[in-house]
Amino acid sequence: MSDARPTREPGRRRLVLWRHGQTAWNVENRFQGKTDIPLDETGIQQARRAARLLAGLHPTELLASPLQRASVTAASLAEVTGLPVRYDRDLIERDGGEWEGLTGREIRERYPAEHAAWQPPGGETSAQVAKRVGAALERALDDLPATGTLVVASHGAALRLGMSHLLGLPEEVWERLGGLSNCCWSVLTEMRDGGWRLAEHNAGTLPEPVLGDDRTDNGA
């Protein structure tokens, strides 16, 4: 049996990539990775506010990482729209290996070479994350009707790298795409040739510091 993906009917699909709300580890500048950290009270309020705004895009499908900071964020939109939430484990955050639970300062002091290369010992490479998350997005888009709007609730590094994959950007320029603030989103629209255009990036608030696990969040 062939593993080839189905040919996607050309259309006007829209993809909204939505980062989860704030957590205590975000505030403490701790690397979360695949550790399942909940939203704090601010994060819950952020998710509720963002859900009211995103409902105005009239989403037709809702997909999320199963980690609770993303799944609870997605649930806030499900409550407003009535859409069911589907989950895909390939949308979880980058595996941070030995960095998970450490602050940015601890990572710089204990792992200077790895920090300079932004490669957590025992964790995933940027290319591995881009391929994993990009494939999850492609699968979901293959099932999306030609005029559908898919909202994906996930994580900062996962979304930036998956977005880079979807846009066909070469790895050497991935860092030029800035990170997503808590509960902000990016919007990609389908082009006539089946490719994707970045229509909005890090939308949802006035610009503020990005607190998260991504290289672009840490001044690296």
QUICOR-V903951 format. One line per field, one symbol per residue. ss: DSSP state (H for helix, E for strand, C for the rest). A space follows every 10 residues. Layout:
# QUICOR-V903951
ss: ???
This chain:
# QUICOR-V903951
ss: CCCCCCCCCC CCCEEEEEEC CCEHHHHCCE CCCCCCCCEC HHHHHHHHHH HHHHHHHCCC EEEECCCHHH HHHHHHHHHH HCCCEEECHH HCCCCCHHHC CCEHHHHHHH CHHHHHHCCC CCCCCHHHHH HHHHHHHHHH HHCCCCCCEE EEEECHHHHH HHHHHHHCCC HHHHHHCCCC CCCCEEEEEE CCCCCEEEEE EEECCCCCCC CCCCHHHCCC
